[in-house]
Amino acid sequence: MKKSDKIKALISVIVILILAIIIINMNSLVPGTDQIGAGQLVTTQTIGVDNNAIVDSSTCIGKYGVPENAVVFVHSTSCPHCQTMMPIVRELEGEGYSFYWAEGSNNEARQLISDCLSGIVGGYVPQFICPKTGIEQTGAMSESQLRTFADECV
């Protein structure tokens, strides 16, 4: 084995060890990740925003013809988790719940999100937003979980 090959192998081992140390210590490096696991819901509420901003969000969506008590369903047609949620949202709509379907490629939906929900919307889908309370949930969930979220948005 040539000296240059030995150096390359040593560098590779060092890089692997550094990555392993980073992965092992990820929970202490990134705050809050120790409590979020695969398949778990992430619920957040806008903090440090005055309550008028939240009221403005629910009033703002009304300018787009969306009821103030609607749950905004941010989704993508190419997202498998979104596909899982679509029939659940339709089922709840059939029971009288109000949802606004904000598909990422829809210009009006993007404008509504930009104008009314920019301080609440995250970068992941599916995301459910209650403009009235400023609370959002990201990720697929059961019908009962979504029903509870929608009930709290009324």
C-alpha atoms as one frame of an Amber mdcrd trajectory, in Angstrom:
protein
   0.000   0.000   0.000   1.386   3.389  -1.008   1.899   6.139   1.518  -0.743
   8.317  -0.207  -3.299   5.472   0.014  -2.579   5.090   3.742  -3.123   8.836
   4.247  -6.438   8.709   2.340  -7.587   5.734   4.428  -6.636   7.518   7.653
  -8.494  10.682   6.612 -11.563   8.591   5.749 -11.519   6.944   9.179 -11.163
  10.328  10.902 -14.093  11.770   8.916 -16.260   8.767   9.804 -15.376   9.116
  13.488 -16.195  12.842  13.468 -19.557  12.181  11.792 -20.315   9.437  14.308
 -19.549  11.806  17.203 -21.796  14.489  15.689 -24.655  12.041  15.174 -24.338
  10.633  18.687 -24.375  14.140  20.177 -27.081  15.566  17.883 -29.564  15.974
  20.734 -27.228  18.264  22.622 -26.166  20.174  19.498 -29.675  20.963  18.217
 -32.080  22.117  20.948 -35.362  20.260  21.118 -34.510  17.373  18.789 -34.337
  14.903  21.665 -38.115  15.116  21.975 -39.000  14.776  18.285 -38.954  11.331
  16.753 -40.019   9.880  13.452 -43.773  10.031  12.961 -44.363  12.400  15.874
 -46.358  15.569  15.448 -44.750  18.920  15.924 -47.013  21.575  17.397 -45.897
  25.136  17.669 -47.393  28.441  18.584 -46.080  31.778  17.498 -44.240  33.254
  20.478 -43.317  36.878  20.889 -46.025  38.069  18.528 -48.726  40.287  19.884
 -52.227  38.827  19.899 -53.347  41.386  17.319 -51.106  39.690  14.746 -52.974
  36.408  15.283 -56.324  38.188  15.035 -55.034  39.868  11.883 -54.216  36.412
  10.434 -57.770  35.174  10.834 -59.152  38.472   9.549 -56.654  38.488   6.684
 -57.727  35.077   5.344 -61.297  36.417   5.260 -60.151  38.838   2.560 -59.507
  35.762   0.409 -63.012  34.421   1.031 -61.773  31.881   3.570 -63.853  31.547
   6.758 -62.023  32.858   9.825 -62.501  29.520  11.623 -61.053  27.470   8.748
 -58.043  25.240   9.232 -55.447  25.928   6.553 -54.196  22.643   5.078 -50.790
  23.345   3.515 -49.885  20.425   1.276 -48.260  19.220  -1.916 -49.734  16.793
  -4.417 -46.392  14.966  -4.565 -46.108  14.460  -0.784 -47.048  10.927   0.374
 -47.976  12.126   3.887 -50.202  14.790   2.326 -51.845  12.105   0.189 -52.597
  10.187   3.396 -54.210  13.273   4.941 -56.391  14.264   1.962 -59.177  11.687
   2.491 -59.192  12.497   6.230 -59.606  16.209   5.476 -62.407  15.414   2.990
 -64.124  13.229   5.613 -64.033  16.047   8.171 -65.276  18.534   5.568 -68.210
  16.173   5.024 -68.935  16.472   8.754 -69.018  20.280   8.496 -65.446  21.234
   9.356 -63.947  24.064   7.319 -60.572  23.641   5.611 -58.711  25.796   3.132
 -56.585  23.647   0.826 -53.320  25.535   0.262 -51.480  23.547  -2.394 -47.922
  24.734  -2.973 -48.287  25.301  -6.719 -51.486  27.362  -6.365 -50.689  31.067
  -6.785 -53.654  32.259  -4.697 -52.745  29.886  -1.868 -49.140  31.056  -1.925
 -50.303  34.675  -1.823 -52.646  33.979   1.117 -49.827  32.280   3.021 -47.437
  35.115   2.221 -49.910  37.852   3.187 -51.594  36.237   6.180 -49.573  33.353
   7.594 -45.899  34.079   6.931 -45.114  34.181  10.660 -46.790  30.813  11.288
 -46.179  28.639   8.237 -43.206  26.296   8.334 -41.257  24.659   5.564 -42.725
  21.170   5.811 -45.946  19.531   4.637 -48.523  18.515   5.500 -49.075  21.410
   7.822 -52.328  22.403   9.490 -52.648  26.006  10.633 -55.316  27.614  12.774
 -55.078  31.323  11.904 -57.495  32.141  14.721 -55.140  30.835  17.442 -51.772
  30.955  15.679 -51.212  27.251  16.382 -49.965  24.840  13.740 -49.292  21.129
  13.506 -46.898  19.591  11.024 -47.070  15.990   9.902 -49.595  13.276   9.212
 -52.011  12.498  12.011 -55.037  10.365  12.740 -58.572  11.497  12.020 -59.246
  11.961  15.739 -56.098  14.076  16.162 -57.068  16.302  13.238 -60.643  16.555
  14.531 -59.318  17.678  17.938 -57.062  20.252  16.257 -59.970  21.556  14.145
 -62.267  21.675  17.209 -59.742  23.883  18.985 -59.660  26.208  15.977 -63.373
  27.031  16.071
